[in-house]
Amino acid sequence: ESQVEFAELKKEILAALARLSLQQRAAIVQRYYLEMSEKEMAKAMDIAPGTVKWVLNAARSRLRAILRIEGSPQ
C-alpha cells in the first residue's frame, strides 16, 4: 500500500514539475536531484547567485500551490 502511495506521489510531483517554467524546473532539478550548490547553479545557468535564490523560491512556491490544488479533495 505504501509503495502505491509513493508511486502516486512521485507521479504528482513529476506532473507538477512539468508545469514549472524551464528555468524554475532546471533550478529544482539542479538543487534537489543533482545536489548542486547555489554557486554551481549560478555558473551552470549563467545567472547571479542572488537570482538563483529568487528562482528557487519562486519554483518552490509554485510547486506548493500546484500540489495543494491538485492534492485537495474535490
All heavy atoms as a GROMACS GRO file, in nm:
protein
  587
    1GLU      N    1   0.083  -0.120   0.000
    1GLU     CA    2   0.000   0.000   0.000
    1GLU      C    3   0.087   0.126   0.000
    1GLU      O    4   0.059   0.221  -0.073
    1GLU     CB    5  -0.093   0.000   0.121
    1GLU     CG    6  -0.192   0.113   0.121
    1GLU     CD    7  -0.290   0.104   0.237
    1GLU    OE1    8  -0.332  -0.008   0.269
    1GLU    OE2    9  -0.320   0.208   0.292
    2SER      N   10   0.192   0.127   0.082
    2SER     CA   11   0.278   0.245   0.086
    2SER      C   12   0.354   0.264  -0.045
    2SER      O   13   0.383   0.376  -0.084
    2SER     CB   14   0.374   0.238   0.204
    2SER     OG   15   0.464   0.130   0.189
    3GLN      N   16   0.385   0.154  -0.114
    3GLN     CA   17   0.451   0.164  -0.244
    3GLN      C   18   0.359   0.229  -0.347
    3GLN      O   19   0.402   0.308  -0.430
    3GLN     CB   20   0.497   0.027  -0.293
    3GLN     CG   21   0.615  -0.028  -0.217
    3GLN     CD   22   0.658  -0.163  -0.270
    3GLN    OE1   23   0.580  -0.235  -0.332
    3GLN    NE2   24   0.783  -0.200  -0.243
    4VAL      N   25   0.231   0.197  -0.339
    4VAL     CA   26   0.134   0.256  -0.430
    4VAL      C   27   0.121   0.405  -0.401
    4VAL      O   28   0.119   0.488  -0.493
    4VAL     CB   29  -0.003   0.186  -0.417
    4VAL    CG1   30  -0.110   0.260  -0.496
    4VAL    CG2   31   0.007   0.041  -0.461
    5GLU      N   32   0.116   0.442  -0.273
    5GLU     CA   33   0.107   0.582  -0.235
    5GLU      C   34   0.233   0.659  -0.279
    5GLU      O   35   0.224   0.771  -0.328
    5GLU     CB   36   0.088   0.596  -0.084
    5GLU     CG   37  -0.048   0.551  -0.036
    5GLU     CD   38  -0.059   0.548   0.116
    5GLU    OE1   39   0.040   0.582   0.185
    5GLU    OE2   40  -0.166   0.512   0.165
    6PHE      N   41   0.350   0.598  -0.262
    6PHE     CA   42   0.474   0.661  -0.304
    6PHE      C   43   0.476   0.681  -0.455
    6PHE      O   44   0.517   0.787  -0.504
    6PHE     CB   45   0.595   0.577  -0.260
    6PHE     CG   46   0.726   0.636  -0.302
    6PHE    CD1   47   0.778   0.748  -0.237
    6PHE    CD2   48   0.797   0.582  -0.408
    6PHE    CE1   49   0.899   0.804  -0.277
    6PHE    CE2   50   0.918   0.637  -0.449
    6PHE     CZ   51   0.969   0.748  -0.382
    7ALA      N   52   0.433   0.581  -0.530
    7ALA     CA   53   0.429   0.591  -0.676
    7ALA      C   54   0.334   0.703  -0.720
    7ALA      O   55   0.365   0.778  -0.812
    7ALA     CB   56   0.387   0.458  -0.737
    8GLU      N   57   0.221   0.715  -0.652
    8GLU     CA   58   0.126   0.821  -0.684
    8GLU      C   59   0.183   0.959  -0.652
    8GLU      O   60   0.168   1.052  -0.732
    8GLU     CB   61  -0.006   0.798  -0.608
    8GLU     CG   62  -0.114   0.898  -0.641
    8GLU     CD   63  -0.158   0.895  -0.787
    8GLU    OE1   64  -0.154   0.787  -0.849
    8GLU    OE2   65  -0.196   1.002  -0.839
    9LEU      N   66   0.250   0.971  -0.539
    9LEU     CA   67   0.311   1.098  -0.501
    9LEU      C   68   0.420   1.136  -0.602
    9LEU      O   69   0.427   1.251  -0.645
    9LEU     CB   70   0.371   1.088  -0.361
    9LEU     CG   71   0.446   1.211  -0.311
    9LEU    CD1   72   0.352   1.332  -0.306
    9LEU    CD2   73   0.505   1.184  -0.175
   10LYS      N   74   0.501   1.040  -0.642
   10LYS     CA   75   0.606   1.065  -0.740
   10LYS      C   76   0.545   1.114  -0.871
   10LYS      O   77   0.595   1.209  -0.933
   10LYS     CB   78   0.686   0.937  -0.762
   10LYS     CG   79   0.804   0.953  -0.854
   10LYS     CD   80   0.882   0.822  -0.864
   10LYS     CE   81   0.995   0.834  -0.962
   10LYS     NZ   82   1.068   0.708  -0.976
   11LYS      N   83   0.436   1.052  -0.913
   11LYS     CA   84   0.366   1.091  -1.035
   11LYS      C   85   0.313   1.235  -1.025
   11LYS      O   86   0.327   1.313  -1.119
   11LYS     CB   87   0.251   0.993  -1.058
   11LYS     CG   88   0.179   1.005  -1.187
   11LYS     CD   89   0.080   0.889  -1.197
   11LYS     CE   90  -0.030   0.917  -1.294
   11LYS     NZ   91  -0.127   0.809  -1.300
   12GLU      N   92   0.258   1.270  -0.910
   12GLU     CA   93   0.206   1.406  -0.888
   12GLU      C   94   0.319   1.509  -0.891
   12GLU      O   95   0.305   1.617  -0.949
   12GLU     CB   96   0.133   1.415  -0.754
   12GLU     CG   97  -0.001   1.345  -0.752
   12GLU     CD   98  -0.065   1.348  -0.615
   12GLU    OE1   99  -0.037   1.440  -0.536
   12GLU    OE2  100  -0.145   1.257  -0.586
   13ILE      N  101   0.431   1.475  -0.830
   13ILE     CA  102   0.545   1.567  -0.828
   13ILE      C  103   0.601   1.588  -0.968
   13ILE      O  104   0.630   1.701  -1.008
   13ILE     CB  105   0.654   1.518  -0.730
   13ILE    CG1  106   0.602   1.528  -0.585
   13ILE    CG2  107   0.784   1.596  -0.748
   13ILE    CD1  108   0.690   1.461  -0.483
   14LEU      N  109   0.615   1.482  -1.045
   14LEU     CA  110   0.666   1.494  -1.182
   14LEU      C  111   0.571   1.577  -1.268
   14LEU      O  112   0.615   1.659  -1.348
   14LEU     CB  113   0.689   1.357  -1.243
   14LEU     CG  114   0.807   1.279  -1.186
   14LEU    CD1  115   0.812   1.137  -1.244
   14LEU    CD2  116   0.937   1.351  -1.210
   15ALA      N  117   0.441   1.559  -1.249
   15ALA     CA  118   0.343   1.639  -1.324
   15ALA      C  119   0.352   1.786  -1.284
   15ALA      O  120   0.343   1.875  -1.369
   15ALA     CB  121   0.202   1.584  -1.301
   16ALA      N  122   0.372   1.812  -1.155
   16ALA     CA  123   0.384   1.949  -1.107
   16ALA      C  124   0.512   2.013  -1.162
   16ALA      O  125   0.512   2.130  -1.203
   16ALA     CB  126   0.383   1.952  -0.954
   17LEU      N  127   0.621   1.938  -1.163
   17LEU     CA  128   0.747   1.989  -1.219
   17LEU      C  129   0.730   2.028  -1.365
   17LEU      O  130   0.786   2.128  -1.411
   17LEU     CB  131   0.859   1.885  -1.206
   17LEU     CG  132   0.923   1.870  -1.070
   17LEU    CD1  133   1.015   1.749  -1.067
   17LEU    CD2  134   1.000   1.996  -1.032
   18ALA      N  135   0.653   1.952  -1.439
   18ALA     CA  136   0.632   1.979  -1.581
   18ALA      C  137   0.558   2.111  -1.602
   18ALA      O  138   0.568   2.171  -1.709
   18ALA     CB  139   0.554   1.865  -1.646
   19ARG      N  140   0.488   2.158  -1.501
   19ARG     CA  141   0.412   2.283  -1.512
   19ARG      C  142   0.495   2.407  -1.476
   19ARG      O  143   0.449   2.518  -1.492
   19ARG     CB  144   0.287   2.276  -1.425
   19ARG     CG  145   0.188   2.172  -1.478
   19ARG     CD  146   0.067   2.156  -1.393
   19ARG     NE  147  -0.005   2.281  -1.376
   19ARG     CZ  148  -0.111   2.295  -1.298
   19ARG    NH1  149  -0.156   2.191  -1.230
   19ARG    NH2  150  -0.171   2.411  -1.286
   20LEU      N  151   0.617   2.386  -1.430
   20LEU     CA  152   0.704   2.499  -1.399
   20LEU      C  153   0.768   2.553  -1.527
   20LEU      O  154   0.775   2.484  -1.628
   20LEU     CB  155   0.817   2.455  -1.304
   20LEU     CG  156   0.778   2.407  -1.166
   20LEU    CD1  157   0.903   2.362  -1.091
   20LEU    CD2  158   0.704   2.514  -1.089
   21SER      N  159   0.817   2.676  -1.518
   21SER     CA  160   0.893   2.730  -1.632
   21SER      C  161   1.021   2.649  -1.646
   21SER      O  162   1.065   2.581  -1.551
   21SER     CB  163   0.925   2.877  -1.609
   21SER     OG  164   1.025   2.891  -1.509
   22LEU      N  165   1.082   2.659  -1.761
   22LEU     CA  166   1.206   2.585  -1.785
   22LEU      C  167   1.313   2.622  -1.684
   22LEU      O  168   1.382   2.535  -1.629
   22LEU     CB  169   1.256   2.612  -1.928
   22LEU     CG  170   1.379   2.536  -1.974
   22LEU    CD1  171   1.355   2.386  -1.968
   22LEU    CD2  172   1.416   2.578  -2.114
   23GLN      N  173   1.327   2.750  -1.653
   23GLN     CA  174   1.428   2.796  -1.557
   23GLN      C  175   1.397   2.744  -1.416
   23GLN      O  176   1.486   2.699  -1.345
   23GLN     CB  177   1.436   2.948  -1.557
   23GLN     CG  178   1.549   3.000  -1.470
   23GLN     CD  179   1.558   3.152  -1.472
   23GLN    OE1  180   1.458   3.220  -1.460
   23GLN    NE2  181   1.679   3.203  -1.488
   24GLN      N  182   1.270   2.749  -1.376
   24GLN     CA  183   1.233   2.700  -1.243
   24GLN      C  184   1.256   2.550  -1.233
   24GLN      O  185   1.307   2.501  -1.133
   24GLN     CB  186   1.087   2.734  -1.213
   24GLN     CG  187   1.062   2.879  -1.189
   24GLN     CD  188   0.915   2.911  -1.170
   24GLN    OE1  189   0.828   2.834  -1.211
   24GLN    NE2  190   0.887   3.024  -1.109
   25ARG      N  191   1.219   2.476  -1.336
   25ARG     CA  192   1.238   2.331  -1.336
   25ARG      C  193   1.386   2.298  -1.328
   25ARG      O  194   1.427   2.210  -1.252
   25ARG     CB  195   1.176   2.271  -1.463
   25ARG     CG  196   1.172   2.119  -1.462
   25ARG     CD  197   1.099   2.060  -1.582
   25ARG     NE  198   0.991   2.144  -1.630
   25ARG     CZ  199   0.980   2.186  -1.756
   25ARG    NH1  200   1.067   2.151  -1.847
   25ARG    NH2  201   0.880   2.264  -1.792
   26ALA      N  202   1.468   2.370  -1.404
   26ALA     CA  203   1.613   2.347  -1.402
   26ALA      C  204   1.668   2.372  -1.262
   26ALA      O  205   1.751   2.294  -1.213
   26ALA     CB  206   1.682   2.437  -1.504
   27ALA      N  207   1.621   2.477  -1.198
   27ALA     CA  208   1.670   2.509  -1.063
   27ALA      C  209   1.634   2.399  -0.963
   27ALA      O  210   1.718   2.358  -0.883
   27ALA     CB  211   1.612   2.643  -1.018
   28ILE      N  212   1.512   2.349  -0.969
   28ILE     CA  213   1.469   2.243  -0.878
   28ILE      C  214   1.549   2.116  -0.902
   28ILE      O  215   1.598   2.051  -0.808
   28ILE     CB  216   1.318   2.215  -0.892
   28ILE    CG1  217   1.235   2.335  -0.843
   28ILE    CG2  218   1.278   2.086  -0.820
   28ILE    CD1  219   1.241   2.361  -0.694
   29VAL      N  220   1.565   2.079  -1.028
   29VAL     CA  221   1.640   1.957  -1.062
   29VAL      C  222   1.785   1.970  -1.018
   29VAL      O  223   1.840   1.879  -0.955
   29VAL     CB  224   1.630   1.926  -1.213
   29VAL    CG1  225   1.728   1.816  -1.254
   29VAL    CG2  226   1.488   1.884  -1.247
   30GLN      N  227   1.847   2.083  -1.047
   30GLN     CA  228   1.988   2.101  -1.010
   30GLN      C  229   2.007   2.098  -0.860
   30GLN      O  230   2.101   2.037  -0.809
   30GLN     CB  231   2.041   2.232  -1.068
   30GLN     CG  232   2.060   2.229  -1.216
   30GLN     CD  233   2.103   2.362  -1.273
   30GLN    OE1  234   2.107   2.464  -1.204
   30GLN    NE2  235   2.136   2.363  -1.401
   31ARG      N  236   1.918   2.163  -0.787
   31ARG     CA  237   1.934   2.173  -0.642
   31ARG      C  238   1.901   2.043  -0.570
   31ARG      O  239   1.977   1.996  -0.486
   31ARG     CB  240   1.847   2.288  -0.588
   31ARG     CG  241   1.863   2.311  -0.441
   31ARG     CD  242   1.999   2.371  -0.414
   31ARG     NE  243   2.011   2.404  -0.274
   31ARG     CZ  244   2.120   2.384  -0.204
   31ARG    NH1  245   2.226   2.334  -0.260
   31ARG    NH2  246   2.123   2.416  -0.078
   32TYR      N  247   1.786   1.985  -0.600
   32TYR     CA  248   1.737   1.872  -0.521
   32TYR      C  249   1.764   1.735  -0.580
   32TYR      O  250   1.768   1.637  -0.505
   32TYR     CB  251   1.587   1.890  -0.494
   32TYR     CG  252   1.562   2.016  -0.414
   32TYR    CD1  253   1.508   2.128  -0.473
   32TYR    CD2  254   1.598   2.022  -0.280
   32TYR    CE1  255   1.487   2.245  -0.399
   32TYR    CE2  256   1.579   2.138  -0.206
   32TYR     CZ  257   1.523   2.248  -0.266
   32TYR     OH  258   1.505   2.363  -0.194
   33TYR      N  259   1.784   1.725  -0.710
   33TYR     CA  260   1.813   1.596  -0.770
   33TYR      C  261   1.963   1.580  -0.796
   33TYR      O  262   2.018   1.472  -0.776
   33TYR     CB  263   1.734   1.575  -0.900
   33TYR     CG  264   1.586   1.554  -0.875
   33TYR    CD1  265   1.499   1.663  -0.868
   33TYR    CD2  266   1.533   1.428  -0.857
   33TYR    CE1  267   1.364   1.645  -0.844
   33TYR    CE2  268   1.399   1.408  -0.833
   33TYR     CZ  269   1.315   1.518  -0.826
   33TYR     OH  270   1.182   1.500  -0.801
   34LEU      N  271   2.026   1.687  -0.843
   34LEU     CA  272   2.170   1.681  -0.870
   34LEU      C  273   2.254   1.731  -0.753
   34LEU      O  274   2.376   1.723  -0.757
   34LEU     CB  275   2.203   1.763  -0.996
   34LEU     CG  276   2.132   1.719  -1.124
   34LEU    CD1  277   2.167   1.812  -1.240
   34LEU    CD2  278   2.165   1.575  -1.158
   35GLU      N  279   2.188   1.787  -0.652
   35GLU     CA  280   2.250   1.836  -0.529
   35GLU      C  281   2.361   1.938  -0.556
   35GLU      O  282   2.466   1.936  -0.493
   35GLU     CB  283   2.301   1.719  -0.444
   35GLU     CG  284   2.189   1.627  -0.401
   35GLU     CD  285   2.236   1.509  -0.317
   35GLU    OE1  286   2.359   1.490  -0.301
   35GLU    OE2  287   2.149   1.436  -0.267
   36MET      N  288   2.336   2.027  -0.651
   36MET     CA  289   2.432   2.132  -0.683
   36MET      C  290   2.420   2.246  -0.582
   36MET      O  291   2.311   2.272  -0.530
   36MET     CB  292   2.407   2.187  -0.824
   36MET     CG  293   2.435   2.085  -0.934
   36MET     SD  294   2.382   2.141  -1.099
   36MET     CE  295   2.502   2.269  -1.132
   37SER      N  296   2.529   2.313  -0.554
   37SER     CA  297   2.527   2.430  -0.468
   37SER      C  298   2.469   2.548  -0.547
   37SER      O  299   2.463   2.545  -0.670
   37SER     CB  300   2.668   2.465  -0.421
   37SER     OG  301   2.745   2.514  -0.530
   38GLU      N  302   2.432   2.653  -0.475
   38GLU     CA  303   2.380   2.772  -0.543
   38GLU      C  304   2.487   2.833  -0.633
   38GLU      O  305   2.457   2.883  -0.741
   38GLU     CB  306   2.327   2.872  -0.442
   38GLU     CG  307   2.200   2.824  -0.375
   38GLU     CD  308   2.150   2.917  -0.265
   38GLU    OE1  309   2.215   3.020  -0.238
   38GLU    OE2  310   2.045   2.886  -0.207
   39LYS      N  311   2.611   2.826  -0.590
   39LYS     CA  312   2.722   2.879  -0.670
   39LYS      C  313   2.736   2.799  -0.801
   39LYS      O  314   2.752   2.857  -0.909
   39LYS     CB  315   2.852   2.873  -0.589
   39LYS     CG  316   2.970   2.933  -0.658
   39LYS     CD  317   3.093   2.930  -0.568
   39LYS     CE  318   3.214   2.993  -0.637
   39LYS     NZ  319   3.331   2.991  -0.551
   40GLU      N  320   2.729   2.667  -0.791
   40GLU     CA  321   2.736   2.582  -0.910
   40GLU      C  322   2.618   2.608  -1.003
   40GLU      O  323   2.632   2.612  -1.126
   40GLU     CB  324   2.738   2.434  -0.870
   40GLU     CG  325   2.863   2.389  -0.800
   40GLU     CD  326   2.850   2.250  -0.741
   40GLU    OE1  327   2.742   2.214  -0.689
   40GLU    OE2  328   2.952   2.177  -0.746
   41MET      N  329   2.501   2.625  -0.944
   41MET     CA  330   2.380   2.652  -1.022
   41MET      C  331   2.392   2.785  -1.096
   41MET      O  332   2.356   2.794  -1.213
   41MET     CB  333   2.257   2.654  -0.932
   41MET     CG  334   2.224   2.518  -0.873
   41MET     SD  335   2.097   2.528  -0.747
   41MET     CE  336   1.959   2.593  -0.840
   42ALA      N  337   2.443   2.886  -1.027
   42ALA     CA  338   2.458   3.018  -1.088
   42ALA      C  339   2.550   3.009  -1.210
   42ALA      O  340   2.521   3.067  -1.315
   42ALA     CB  341   2.513   3.118  -0.987
   43LYS      N  342   2.657   2.934  -1.196
   43LYS     CA  343   2.750   2.918  -1.308
   43LYS      C  344   2.686   2.841  -1.422
   43LYS      O  345   2.695   2.880  -1.538
   43LYS     CB  346   2.877   2.846  -1.260
   43LYS     CG  347   2.983   2.836  -1.365
   43LYS     CD  348   3.110   2.775  -1.310
   43LYS     CE  349   3.216   2.767  -1.419
   43LYS     NZ  350   3.338   2.706  -1.372
   44ALA      N  351   2.616   2.732  -1.390
   44ALA     CA  352   2.553   2.649  -1.493
   44ALA      C  353   2.441   2.723  -1.566
   44ALA      O  354   2.422   2.705  -1.687
   44ALA     CB  355   2.498   2.521  -1.431
   45MET      N  356   2.368   2.806  -1.492
   45MET     CA  357   2.254   2.877  -1.551
   45MET      C  358   2.295   3.015  -1.604
   45MET      O  359   2.212   3.085  -1.662
   45MET     CB  360   2.142   2.889  -1.448
   45MET     CG  361   2.085   2.756  -1.407
   45MET     SD  362   1.975   2.765  -1.263
   45MET     CE  363   1.833   2.845  -1.335
   46ASP      N  364   2.419   3.054  -1.579
   46ASP     CA  365   2.472   3.184  -1.621
   46ASP      C  366   2.387   3.300  -1.566
   46ASP      O  367   2.346   3.390  -1.641
   46ASP     CB  368   2.484   3.192  -1.773
   46ASP     CG  369   2.573   3.308  -1.818
   46ASP    OD1  370   2.663   3.347  -1.741
   46ASP    OD2  371   2.550   3.360  -1.929
   47ILE      N  372   2.360   3.291  -1.435
   47ILE     CA  373   2.286   3.397  -1.367
   47ILE      C  374   2.355   3.428  -1.234
   47ILE      O  375   2.440   3.350  -1.188
   47ILE     CB  376   2.138   3.359  -1.341
   47ILE    CG1  377   2.126   3.229  -1.258
   47ILE    CG2  378   2.061   3.344  -1.472
   47ILE    CD1  379   1.983   3.190  -1.222
   48ALA      N  380   2.319   3.540  -1.174
   48ALA     CA  381   2.378   3.579  -1.046
   48ALA      C  382   2.330   3.487  -0.934
   48ALA      O  383   2.218   3.436  -0.939
   48ALA     CB  384   2.340   3.723  -1.014
   49PRO      N  385   2.415   3.463  -0.832
   49PRO     CA  386   2.374   3.378  -0.719
   49PRO      C  387   2.244   3.426  -0.652
   49PRO      O  388   2.161   3.344  -0.612
   49PRO     CB  389   2.492   3.387  -0.623
   49PRO     CG  390   2.609   3.416  -0.711
   49PRO     CD  391   2.555   3.505  -0.821
   50GLY      N  392   2.225   3.555  -0.643
   50GLY     CA  393   2.101   3.607  -0.586
   50GLY      C  394   1.980   3.570  -0.669
   50GLY      O  395   1.871   3.545  -0.616
   51THR      N  396   1.998   3.564  -0.798
   51THR     CA  397   1.889   3.524  -0.888
   51THR      C  398   1.856   3.377  -0.870
   51THR      O  399   1.739   3.339  -0.877
   51THR     CB  400   1.927   3.554  -1.035
   51THR    OG1  401   1.962   3.692  -1.046
   51THR    CG2  402   1.812   3.523  -1.129
   52VAL      N  403   1.956   3.296  -0.842
   52VAL     CA  404   1.932   3.153  -0.816
   52VAL      C  405   1.839   3.140  -0.697
   52VAL      O  406   1.742   3.063  -0.701
   52VAL     CB  407   2.064   3.077  -0.790
   52VAL    CG1  408   2.037   2.936  -0.736
   52VAL    CG2  409   2.148   3.070  -0.916
   53LYS      N  410   1.867   3.214  -0.591
   53LYS     CA  411   1.782   3.207  -0.471
   53LYS      C  412   1.639   3.249  -0.504
   53LYS      O  413   1.544   3.187  -0.460
   53LYS     CB  414   1.838   3.296  -0.360
   53LYS     CG  415   1.966   3.243  -0.302
   53LYS     CD  416   2.019   3.333  -0.193
   53LYS     CE  417   2.149   3.278  -0.139
   53LYS     NZ  418   2.197   3.351  -0.024
   54TRP      N  419   1.625   3.354  -0.584
   54TRP     CA  420   1.493   3.402  -0.622
   54TRP      C  421   1.418   3.298  -0.705
   54TRP      O  422   1.300   3.271  -0.682
   54TRP     CB  423   1.506   3.534  -0.699
   54TRP     CG  424   1.374   3.592  -0.735
   54TRP    CD1  425   1.296   3.672  -0.659
   54TRP    CD2  426   1.304   3.574  -0.858
   54TRP    NE1  427   1.181   3.704  -0.727
   54TRP    CE2  428   1.184   3.645  -0.850
   54TRP    CE3  429   1.333   3.504  -0.975
   54TRP    CZ2  430   1.091   3.648  -0.953
   54TRP    CZ3  431   1.240   3.507  -1.079
   54TRP    CH2  432   1.122   3.578  -1.066
   55VAL      N  433   1.487   3.238  -0.802
   55VAL     CA  434   1.425   3.137  -0.888
   55VAL      C  435   1.384   3.015  -0.807
   55VAL      O  436   1.273   2.962  -0.824
   55VAL     CB  437   1.520   3.096  -1.004
   55VAL    CG1  438   1.466   2.977  -1.081
   55VAL    CG2  439   1.543   3.214  -1.097
   56LEU      N  440   1.470   2.970  -0.716
   56LEU     CA  441   1.434   2.856  -0.630
   56LEU      C  442   1.314   2.886  -0.544
   56LEU      O  443   1.223   2.802  -0.530
   56LEU     CB  444   1.553   2.817  -0.541
   56LEU     CG  445   1.658   2.726  -0.602
   56LEU    CD1  446   1.778   2.716  -0.510
   56LEU    CD2  447   1.600   2.589  -0.630
   57ASN      N  448   1.310   3.005  -0.486
   57ASN     CA  449   1.197   3.043  -0.402
   57ASN      C  450   1.067   3.045  -0.484
   57ASN      O  451   0.965   2.992  -0.440
   57ASN     CB  452   1.222   3.179  -0.338
   57ASN     CG  453   1.114   3.216  -0.240
   57ASN    OD1  454   1.083   3.139  -0.150
   57ASN    ND2  455   1.056   3.334  -0.257
   58ALA      N  456   1.073   3.104  -0.602
   58ALA     CA  457   0.954   3.109  -0.688
   58ALA      C  458   0.910   2.969  -0.730
   58ALA      O  459   0.790   2.938  -0.732
   58ALA     CB  460   0.983   3.195  -0.811
   59ALA      N  461   1.006   2.883  -0.762
   59ALA     CA  462   0.975   2.746  -0.803
   59ALA      C  463   0.911   2.667  -0.689
   59ALA      O  464   0.812   2.596  -0.710
   59ALA     CB  465   1.101   2.676  -0.853
   60ARG      N  466   0.966   2.680  -0.569
   60ARG     CA  467   0.908   2.609  -0.454
   60ARG      C  468   0.766   2.658  -0.424
   60ARG      O  469   0.677   2.578  -0.396
   60ARG     CB  470   0.998   2.624  -0.332
   60ARG     CG  471   1.124   2.540  -0.339
   60ARG     CD  472   1.201   2.541  -0.208
   60ARG     NE  473   1.247   2.674  -0.172
   60ARG     CZ  474   1.371   2.718  -0.182
   60ARG    NH1  475   1.465   2.637  -0.229
   60ARG    NH2  476   1.404   2.839  -0.146
   61SER      N  477   0.746   2.788  -0.433
   61SER     CA  478   0.613   2.845  -0.410
   61SER      C  479   0.513   2.792  -0.513
   61SER      O  480   0.401   2.756  -0.480
   61SER     CB  481   0.616   2.997  -0.416
   61SER     OG  482   0.690   3.048  -0.309
   62ARG      N  483   0.556   2.790  -0.638
   62ARG     CA  484   0.470   2.742  -0.746
   62ARG      C  485   0.438   2.593  -0.727
   62ARG      O  486   0.323   2.551  -0.744
   62ARG     CB  487   0.538   2.765  -0.881
   62ARG     CG  488   0.459   2.719  -0.998
   62ARG     CD  489   0.348   2.815  -1.034
   62ARG     NE  490   0.284   2.769  -1.156
   62ARG     CZ  491   0.154   2.740  -1.165
   62ARG    NH1  492   0.074   2.759  -1.065
   62ARG    NH2  493   0.105   2.696  -1.278
   63LEU      N  494   0.538   2.513  -0.691
   63LEU     CA  495   0.514   2.370  -0.666
   63LEU      C  496   0.416   2.349  -0.552
   63LEU      O  497   0.326   2.266  -0.561
   63LEU     CB  498   0.646   2.299  -0.634
   63LEU     CG  499   0.733   2.262  -0.751
   63LEU    CD1  500   0.865   2.204  -0.703
   63LEU    CD2  501   0.664   2.163  -0.843
   64ARG      N  502   0.434   2.425  -0.444
   64ARG     CA  503   0.340   2.414  -0.331
   64ARG      C  504   0.198   2.445  -0.375
   64ARG      O  505   0.104   2.374  -0.340
   64ARG     CB  506   0.381   2.506  -0.217
   64ARG     CG  507   0.488   2.449  -0.127
   64ARG     CD  508   0.505   2.530   0.000
   64ARG     NE  509   0.552   2.666  -0.026
   64ARG     CZ  510   0.680   2.701  -0.033
   64ARG    NH1  511   0.775   2.611  -0.016
   64ARG    NH2  512   0.714   2.826  -0.054
   65ALA      N  513   0.183   2.550  -0.453
   65ALA     CA  514   0.049   2.589  -0.500
   65ALA      C  515  -0.010   2.482  -0.589
   65ALA      O  516  -0.127   2.445  -0.574
   65ALA     CB  517   0.057   2.722  -0.573
   66ILE      N  518   0.067   2.430  -0.681
   66ILE     CA  519   0.019   2.325  -0.773
   66ILE      C  520  -0.020   2.201  -0.695
   66ILE      O  521  -0.128   2.145  -0.716
   66ILE     CB  522   0.126   2.292  -0.879
   66ILE    CG1  523   0.146   2.409  -0.974
   66ILE    CG2  524   0.086   2.166  -0.957
   66ILE    CD1  525   0.269   2.396  -1.063
   67LEU      N  526   0.068   2.157  -0.607
   67LEU     CA  527   0.040   2.033  -0.532
   67LEU      C  528  -0.076   2.049  -0.435
   67LEU      O  529  -0.152   1.956  -0.412
   67LEU     CB  530   0.166   1.986  -0.460
   67LEU     CG  531   0.277   1.938  -0.554
   67LEU    CD1  532   0.405   1.915  -0.477
   67LEU    CD2  533   0.236   1.813  -0.629
   68ARG      N  534  -0.094   2.167  -0.380
   68ARG     CA  535  -0.205   2.193  -0.290
   68ARG      C  536  -0.337   2.187  -0.366
   68ARG      O  537  -0.433   2.128  -0.321
   68ARG     CB  538  -0.189   2.330  -0.223
   68ARG     CG  539  -0.284   2.354  -0.109
   68ARG     CD  540  -0.256   2.484  -0.036
   68ARG     NE  541  -0.118   2.493   0.010
   68ARG     CZ  542  -0.033   2.592  -0.022
   68ARG    NH1  543  -0.070   2.691  -0.097
   68ARG    NH2  544   0.089   2.592   0.024
   69ILE      N  545  -0.339   2.247  -0.484
   69ILE     CA  546  -0.461   2.247  -0.566
   69ILE      C  547  -0.495   2.106  -0.613
   69ILE      O  548  -0.607   2.061  -0.601
   69ILE     CB  549  -0.445   2.341  -0.688
   69ILE    CG1  550  -0.440   2.487  -0.640
   69ILE    CG2  551  -0.557   2.321  -0.788
   69ILE    CD1  552  -0.394   2.584  -0.746
   70GLU      N  553  -0.396   2.036  -0.667
   70GLU     CA  554  -0.420   1.902  -0.719
   70GLU      C  555  -0.443   1.799  -0.611
   70GLU      O  556  -0.512   1.702  -0.630
   70GLU     CB  557  -0.304   1.859  -0.809
   70GLU     CG  558  -0.297   1.941  -0.937
   70GLU     CD  559  -0.182   1.903  -1.025
   70GLU    OE1  560  -0.100   1.816  -0.986
   70GLU    OE2  561  -0.172   1.961  -1.133
   71GLY      N  562  -0.385   1.821  -0.494
   71GLY     CA  563  -0.398   1.725  -0.386
   71GLY      C  564  -0.521   1.744  -0.299
   71GLY      O  565  -0.553   1.660  -0.217
   72SER      N  566  -0.592   1.854  -0.319
   72SER     CA  567  -0.709   1.881  -0.236
   72SER      C  568  -0.828   1.796  -0.279
   72SER      O  569  -0.844   1.766  -0.397
   72SER     CB  570  -0.746   2.030  -0.241
   72SER     OG  571  -0.786   2.064  -0.373
   73PRO      N  572  -0.911   1.755  -0.183
   73PRO     CA  573  -1.030   1.677  -0.217
   73PRO      C  574  -1.126   1.761  -0.300
   73PRO      O  575  -1.140   1.880  -0.279
   73PRO     CB  576  -1.091   1.640  -0.082
   73PRO     CG  577  -1.013   1.710   0.021
   73PRO     CD  578  -0.897   1.780  -0.041
   74GLN      N  579  -1.191   1.697  -0.395
   74GLN     CA  580  -1.284   1.771  -0.482
   74GLN      C  581  -1.426   1.727  -0.462
   74GLN      O  582  -1.462   1.630  -0.420
   74GLN     CB  583  -1.243   1.753  -0.627
   74GLN     CG  584  -1.104   1.812  -0.649
   74GLN     CD  585  -1.067   1.807  -0.796
   74GLN    OE1  586  -1.149   1.799  -0.883
   74GLN    NE2  587  -0.938   1.814  -0.821
   0.00000   0.00000   0.00000
